[in-house]
């Protein structure tokens, strides 16, 4: 993998890069018949490093599914995160450095968020809550810079997932066969 890539991107590619190159982890969502998703593209897309677009001098490595925001880096400083769009309170389309949040954080946020989107079903919206259930006390990921976002949580048995951004509890389900 290219040494000019950010270290977290190289690590992700070394461990899970087969998701970009093959059909190793496809999943057809019940709510979207015929659409095959993976952990890298079910909601927000973690782009294949071999195809990163360059936008206003930034190599884009994550895009929100409707183009509302993106994460990128400048090739001259590949370990410094930049964000564009409505992420991190910025105006639409304006790139800015994000010093409180790193590239590894951006990838973790996207991966865990995509895990929730991959796991949820339409019926889960009936399980919305106004706060994290106390039994879901194992933090999967959070960040101190997200004051209004409590993170992603589970319990010791991994019986459910809580996504604080949606106030949604998703129960554990068997992995689909097929």
Buried (B, 14 or more C-beta within 10 A) or exposed (E): EEEEBBEBBBBBBEEBBEBBEEEEBEBEBEEEEEEEBBBBBBBBBBBBBEEBEEBEEBBBBBBBEEEEBBBBBBEEEBEBBBBBBBBBEBEEEEBBEBEEBBBBBBBBBBBBBBBBBBBBEEEBEEBEEEEBEEBBEEEBBBBEEBEEEBBBBBBEEEEBBBBBBBBBBBEEEEEEEE
